[in-house]
Amino acid sequence: MKKSLIALAALAAVTAASAQSTVTISGVYSFSYQTDLTNTAANGALVTVNSARGGNSAAAAATNIDGQGFAVTDANLKLAAVEDLGGGLKASFDYTLETGNFRGAPATRADSGMAVSGGFGSVAMRNTRHSDLLASIASPAISLPDSLYDGLGILSRSGIDTVSYTAPTFSGFTASVTYAEGNDGAIDVPTAAATPKSASILGVNYANGPLSVSYAMKASSLNASSTVKKNQNELAVSYDLGVAKVGFAYDDKTTTASTDKSASGYSITVPVGAVSLGAQMFKRGVLKQTDFGVSYAFSKRTTLSAAMGKLAGHATAENNGNQSRIKLAHSF
């Protein structure tokens, strides 16, 4: 009898512990017809780029050309878990798998991390990628093959490991501090490479009704290279007018080179029932990206969108030109 009571107590404890954990599986799948500027021709002599789409004749053995056709553009799966630790504390975990857009493509680990949160705020450890407030104002109505992080050079992105603390929100203000290592899952090894090996990031966000303002200061003082700016400032502002949401963002120059320029961005999204219209423009010096798009929401999870954009100012002529995408996407 005593053993039975102990077993029942253990079972009850396990059941209670399980009830305190929540596991979710989510993801997105999309299929598109698109024209992009980032395909590479193995034999450029056999390829002539359609000049009407902004390309030129390929003369080199390999060159970037604009390709077009159908493609699986997203096939991602995310696993997330939240556990109630008691006393107002929670532990969370997430892990994302991404696959390529061709048959047989392996699944690769994308953004992942874990955190502990409570009344004190949140402490998180993540393997993620560089981000920039310039990208935060991008219109959700626009989806294109070559986004702000791809191909043109306005923004760059690479894998990093981060540890961050986010304070509780007070009167609309939320502050955070992040230490980032410029690597992707490995230990940080000293190197003479020009890219930053570590950075400290101070972030402040203010949200009040239709207004949202975000500021970040990135300090790369631990980087060995003198070409990287020691401090970089970013700012993003968005305002929801009801009939439209507008955004503005600014980003300092990233290096000490005289040829490097600061970046700016503007966006507008207009909701009309289930339809959203979007337009945006980003630039850094002579580099410029201009996009337009429209999306229609069949439901909260399934959307049909069409977009077109133009990249200009790149030193490599084949990277300039027009791109487009028609995409059907479903999230779950």
C-alpha positions in Angstrom: 0.0 0.0 0.0 2.8 2.3 0.9 4.6 1.6 -2.4 1.4 2.3 -4.3 0.9 5.6 -2.6 4.5 6.6 -3.4 4.0 5.6 -7.1 0.8 7.6 -7.3 2.5 10.6 -5.7 5.4 10.4 -8.2 2.9 10.1 -11.1 1.0 13.1 -9.9 4.2 15.1 -9.6 5.2 14.2 -13.2 1.7 15.1 -14.5 1.8 18.4 -12.7 5.2 19.2 -14.1 4.1 18.3 -17.6 1.1 20.5 -17.3 3.4 23.4 -16.6 5.2 23.1 -19.9 3.8 24.2 -23.3 5.4 23.0 -26.5 4.4 24.5 -29.9 5.3 23.7 -33.5 5.0 26.4 -36.1 6.4 27.3 -39.5 5.8 28.7 -42.9 5.7 27.4 -46.5 5.5 29.5 -49.6 5.7 28.9 -53.3 6.5 31.7 -55.7 7.0 32.7 -59.3 9.9 35.3 -59.3 12.5 37.2 -61.2 15.8 37.8 -59.2 19.3 39.1 -59.7 21.4 36.6 -57.8 21.6 33.5 -60.0 25.1 32.6 -61.3 25.6 31.4 -64.8 28.3 28.6 -65.1 29.0 29.7 -68.6 28.2 33.3 -69.2 28.9 33.1 -72.9 25.7 31.1 -73.3 23.5 33.5 -71.4 22.2 36.9 -72.4 20.3 38.8 -69.8 17.0 40.5 -70.8 18.0 44.2 -70.8 14.3 45.1 -70.2 14.8 43.6 -66.7 17.9 45.7 -66.0 20.6 43.2 -66.8 23.2 43.2 -69.6 24.9 40.6 -71.8 27.1 38.1 -70.0 30.6 37.9 -71.3 32.6 36.4 -68.4 32.9 32.7 -67.6 30.6 33.3 -64.6 28.4 36.2 -63.8 25.3 37.2 -61.9 22.3 37.1 -64.1 18.6 37.6 -63.5 16.7 34.3 -63.5 13.0 33.6 -63.5 10.7 30.7 -62.7 8.8 28.9 -60.0 10.5 28.1 -56.6 9.8 27.0 -53.1 10.8 30.2 -51.3 10.1 29.2 -47.7 9.9 25.8 -45.9 10.7 26.5 -42.3 9.8 24.7 -39.1 10.0 26.1 -35.6 9.9 24.3 -32.3 9.3 26.3 -29.1 8.7 25.4 -25.5 7.8 27.4 -22.4 8.1 26.0 -18.9 6.6 27.6 -15.7 9.3 27.4 -13.1 7.1 28.8 -10.4 7.5 32.0 -8.4 6.8 34.1 -11.5 9.7 32.6 -13.5 9.5 31.1 -16.9 12.1 29.3 -19.1 11.7 29.3 -22.9 13.4 27.6 -25.8 13.1 27.9 -29.6 14.8 26.1 -32.5 14.2 26.9 -36.2 15.0 24.6 -39.1 15.3 26.0 -42.6 15.5 24.2 -45.9 16.7 25.3 -49.3 14.5 25.9 -52.3 15.4 22.8 -54.2 14.6 19.1 -53.8 17.0 17.2 -51.6 18.1 20.4 -49.8 19.3 19.6 -46.3 17.6 21.2 -43.3 19.9 23.7 -41.5 19.7 25.2 -38.0 18.6 28.8 -38.2 17.9 31.2 -35.3 17.7 29.4 -31.9 18.0 30.2 -28.2 16.8 30.0 -24.7 15.8 32.5 -22.0 14.7 32.9 -18.4 12.2 35.6 -17.7 10.3 37.0 -14.7 9.6 40.2 -12.8 13.3 41.2 -13.2 13.0 41.1 -17.0 14.6 38.5 -19.3 18.0 37.0 -19.8 18.4 35.3 -23.2 21.2 33.4 -25.0 20.9 33.1 -28.8 22.6 31.9 -31.9 21.1 34.4 -34.5 22.1 36.8 -37.2 23.1 40.5 -37.3 20.0 42.7 -37.4 19.5 46.4 -38.1 16.8 48.8 -37.2 16.7 49.9 -40.9 15.1 46.6 -41.7 12.5 46.9 -39.0 10.4 49.4 -40.9 10.1 47.2 -44.0 6.5 46.9 -45.3 5.0 43.5 -44.5 3.1 43.8 -47.8 6.3 43.4 -49.8 8.2 40.1 -50.4 11.0 40.0 -52.9 13.9 37.5 -53.8 16.6 40.0 -53.0 15.7 41.7 -49.7 17.4 44.5 -47.9 20.1 42.0 -46.5 20.7 40.3 -49.8 22.8 41.3 -52.8 22.9 45.0 -52.8 25.2 45.9 -49.9 23.0 48.4 -48.0 23.0 46.0 -45.0 25.0 42.8 -44.3 24.1 39.8 -42.2 26.1 36.9 -40.7 25.8 34.5 -37.8 26.5 35.6 -34.3 26.2 34.4 -30.7 24.5 36.8 -28.2 23.8 37.1 -24.5 21.3 39.8 -23.6 19.3 41.3 -20.8 16.0 43.0 -21.4 14.5 45.1 -18.6 10.7 45.2 -17.8 8.7 47.8 -19.7 8.2 51.0 -17.7 5.8 53.8 -19.0 6.2 52.5 -22.5 10.0 52.3 -22.4 12.0 49.0 -22.7 15.8 48.9 -22.5 18.2 46.1 -23.3 21.9 45.4 -23.4 23.5 42.7 -25.6 26.9 41.2 -25.9 27.5 39.7 -29.4 30.3 37.6 -30.6 31.0 37.8 -34.3 30.9 34.1 -35.0 28.3 31.4 -35.6 28.3 28.9 -32.8 32.0 28.4 -32.3 34.2 29.9 -29.6 35.6 33.4 -30.3 39.1 33.0 -31.5 41.4 36.1 -31.8 42.0 37.1 -35.4 43.3 39.9 -37.5 40.3 39.8 -39.8 38.6 43.1 -40.6 35.2 42.0 -39.4 34.1 42.8 -35.8 34.7 39.9 -33.4 32.6 41.3 -30.7 30.2 44.1 -29.9 28.1 45.6 -27.1 24.7 46.8 -28.1 22.5 49.2 -26.0 18.9 49.3 -27.2 15.9 51.4 -26.1 12.4 51.2 -27.4 9.4 53.4 -26.7 5.9 52.3 -27.7 2.8 54.4 -26.9 -0.4 53.8 -28.9 0.3 54.4 -32.6 3.9 55.6 -32.0 7.0 53.3 -31.8 10.6 54.6 -31.5 13.6 52.4 -31.3 17.3 53.3 -30.8 20.4 51.2 -30.8 24.1 52.0 -30.2 26.6 49.3 -31.3 30.0 49.6 -29.7 32.7 47.5 -31.4 35.6 48.6 -29.2 36.9 45.0 -28.9 37.5 44.7 -32.6 41.1 44.7 -33.7 40.5 46.4 -37.0 40.8 50.2 -37.2 38.5 50.3 -40.2 35.3 49.5 -38.2 33.6 52.3 -36.5 33.9 52.0 -32.7 30.3 53.3 -32.2 27.4 53.0 -34.6 23.9 54.5 -34.1 20.6 53.3 -35.4 17.1 54.8 -35.2 13.7 53.7 -36.4 10.4 55.4 -36.0 6.9 54.2 -37.0 3.5 55.8 -36.7 0.1 54.2 -37.3 -2.2 56.8 -38.8 -5.1 54.4 -39.0 -5.4 54.7 -42.7 -1.7 54.0 -43.2 1.4 53.1 -41.2 4.6 55.1 -42.0 8.1 54.4 -41.0 11.5 56.1 -41.1 14.9 54.7 -40.2 18.5 55.9 -40.1 21.8 54.0 -39.8 25.3 55.4 -39.3 28.1 54.6 -41.7 29.7 51.3 -40.7 33.4 51.9 -41.3 35.8 54.8 -41.1 36.3 54.9 -44.8 35.5 58.2 -46.5 33.6 56.3 -49.2 31.2 54.8 -46.7 27.9 56.6 -46.2 25.1 56.5 -43.7 21.8 54.8 -44.7 18.2 55.8 -44.5 14.9 54.2 -45.2 11.2 55.1 -45.7 8.1 52.9 -45.8 4.3 53.1 -46.0 1.7 50.4 -45.6 -1.9 51.0 -46.4 -4.5 48.4 -45.2 -7.8 48.2 -47.2 -9.8 45.4 -45.6 -8.0 42.1 -46.4 -5.7 44.0 -48.9 -2.4 45.7 -47.9 -0.5 48.0 -50.1 3.1 48.8 -49.5 6.0 51.0 -50.7 9.5 51.4 -49.4 12.9 52.9 -50.3 16.3 52.3 -48.7 19.6 53.8 -49.7 23.2 54.0 -48.5 25.3 56.5 -50.6 24.7 55.6 -54.3 23.2 52.2 -53.4 19.4 52.3 -53.6 16.5 49.9 -53.3 12.9 50.8 -54.2 10.0 48.3 -53.8 6.3 48.2 -54.2 3.9 45.4 -53.2 0.3 44.3 -52.5 -0.9 41.4 -50.4 -4.3 39.7 -49.9 -5.1 37.8 -46.8 -7.4 34.8 -47.5 -7.2 34.2 -43.7 -4.9 34.9 -40.8 -2.5 32.2 -42.1 -2.8 32.2 -45.9 -1.7 35.1 -48.0 -1.2 35.9 -51.7 1.2 38.7 -52.5 2.8 40.4 -55.5 5.8 42.7 -55.5 8.3 44.4 -57.7 11.5 46.3 -56.9 14.6 47.9 -58.4 18.2 47.7 -57.2 20.6 50.5 -58.3 24.1 51.9 -57.7 26.0 48.6 -57.3 29.5 48.6 -58.7 28.8 45.3 -60.4 26.4 46.0 -63.2 24.7 42.6 -63.1 23.6 43.3 -59.5 21.5 46.2 -60.6 18.1 45.8 -62.2 14.5 44.9 -61.6 13.1 42.0 -59.6 9.6 40.6 -58.9 7.7 37.9 -57.0 4.2 36.5 -56.8 3.9 34.4 -53.7 1.4 32.2 -52.0 2.3 31.6 -48.3 0.8 29.7 -45.5 1.9 29.8 -41.9 0.9 27.4 -39.1 
